[in-house]
Amino acid sequence: MQICIQNLTCKNIIGILPTERETLQRVIINAKITYPYDGENFIDYAALCNFIENDLREEKYFLLEEAIQSLIQKIKILHPKIQKITLKISKPDILPNAMASVKLKVKFKKN
């Protein structure tokens, strides 16, 4: 089974520039998570969205790369049966003519 989160949008402190450390900026999160569904084992997508939003708000990451690696590790701990995660974090407002993003795909060994 695969759960997909598309365009989860929130405002956070994220970045290395002085203005990014002081001003909330919009980020967009997209995720695809593959896991074994057996009728009882499921991932609550609303809870997952809340977890991601809260983590980004509390951690105030400096780099998107740090945020994405940390989030993947934390999501895997919450849901150890996950087989694969693809996570993308975008900063749509940082550049005037482009959307900056970081994407990481991790395939886990079977538990």
ChimeraX attribute file (.defattr): number of C-alpha atoms within 10 A of each C-alpha:
attribute: neighborCount
match mode: 1-to-1
recipient: residues
	/A:1	13
	/A:2	16
	/A:3	15
	/A:4	15
	/A:5	15
	/A:6	12
	/A:7	14
	/A:8	15
	/A:9	16
	/A:10	16
	/A:11	15
	/A:12	23
	/A:13	21
	/A:14	25
	/A:15	19
	/A:16	12
	/A:17	9
	/A:18	8
	/A:19	12
	/A:20	16
	/A:21	16
	/A:22	12
	/A:23	13
	/A:24	15
	/A:25	18
	/A:26	16
	/A:27	24
	/A:28	16
	/A:29	22
	/A:30	16
	/A:31	21
	/A:32	16
	/A:33	21
	/A:34	17
	/A:35	19
	/A:36	12
	/A:37	13
	/A:38	8
	/A:39	6
	/A:40	6
	/A:41	11
	/A:42	15
	/A:43	18
	/A:44	9
	/A:45	12
	/A:46	9
	/A:47	10
	/A:48	14
	/A:49	16
	/A:50	11
	/A:51	16
	/A:52	18
	/A:53	18
	/A:54	13
	/A:55	17
	/A:56	20
	/A:57	16
	/A:58	10
	/A:59	13
	/A:60	16
	/A:61	20
	/A:62	15
	/A:63	12
	/A:64	21
	/A:65	15
	/A:66	10
	/A:67	19
	/A:68	22
	/A:69	15
	/A:70	15
	/A:71	16
	/A:72	20
	/A:73	14
	/A:74	15
	/A:75	16
	/A:76	16
	/A:77	11
	/A:78	13
	/A:79	14
	/A:80	14
	/A:81	18
	/A:82	23
	/A:83	19
	/A:84	18
	/A:85	23
	/A:86	17
	/A:87	21
	/A:88	20
	/A:89	22
	/A:90	19
	/A:91	21
	/A:92	16
	/A:93	13
	/A:94	15
	/A:95	9
	/A:96	7
	/A:97	8
	/A:98	10
	/A:99	11
	/A:100	14
	/A:101	15
	/A:102	15
	/A:103	16
	/A:104	14
	/A:105	16
	/A:106	14
	/A:107	12
	/A:108	13
	/A:109	9
	/A:110	8
	/A:111	7
